[in-house]
Amino acid sequence: MAEAFNDKTLTADKAARYAEVADEIASVLDGETNLTARMATVASMLASSFDHYFWTGFYVVDPLKDRELVVGPYQGTLGCLRIAFGRGVCGAAAATGQTQLVEDVHAFPGHIACDSRSQSEIVVPVFDAAGTLLAVFDVDSDRPAAFDTVDQHGIETILKATFA
């Protein structure tokens, strides 16, 4: 019974932290219109707010290449420079427009190992107000099954408020 209570408490604590960070991000970005500055701020603030984040950043839709992402602002070790739509977890999120929540990246078909220490990943598509895909937001963890629906809801809420 104590374990179930702890799981619920941890979930509530994590949800509350996402809400706090969302408010902090909104405050810092108030009036800022530059897309790169907004992305850099989101990546930095989220990376420093959660211990289970190992790599945090954006892959931006390249306007000069058809259906390709290029690395954008991020926090962490070297990221892959380019990812085709449909390739790996980021490419799947870009191609489908759906969040990808992956408990074990090594079991994901076509996973791209930018850093072999990555164990789990969540990738959320980022849309502008018109519904156009701008980027995907990628978070890796060096822990297996590090992300859950609380992370998904928190990240999706922050990205929608920041970019749509």
Secondary structure by P-SEA (a helix, b strand, c coil): caaaaaaaaaaaaaaaaaaaaaaaaaaaacccccaaaaaaaaaaaaaaccccccccccccccccccccccccccccccccccccccccaaaaaaaacbbbbbccccccccccccccccccbbbbbbbcccccccbbbbbbbcccccccaaaaaaaaaaaaaccc
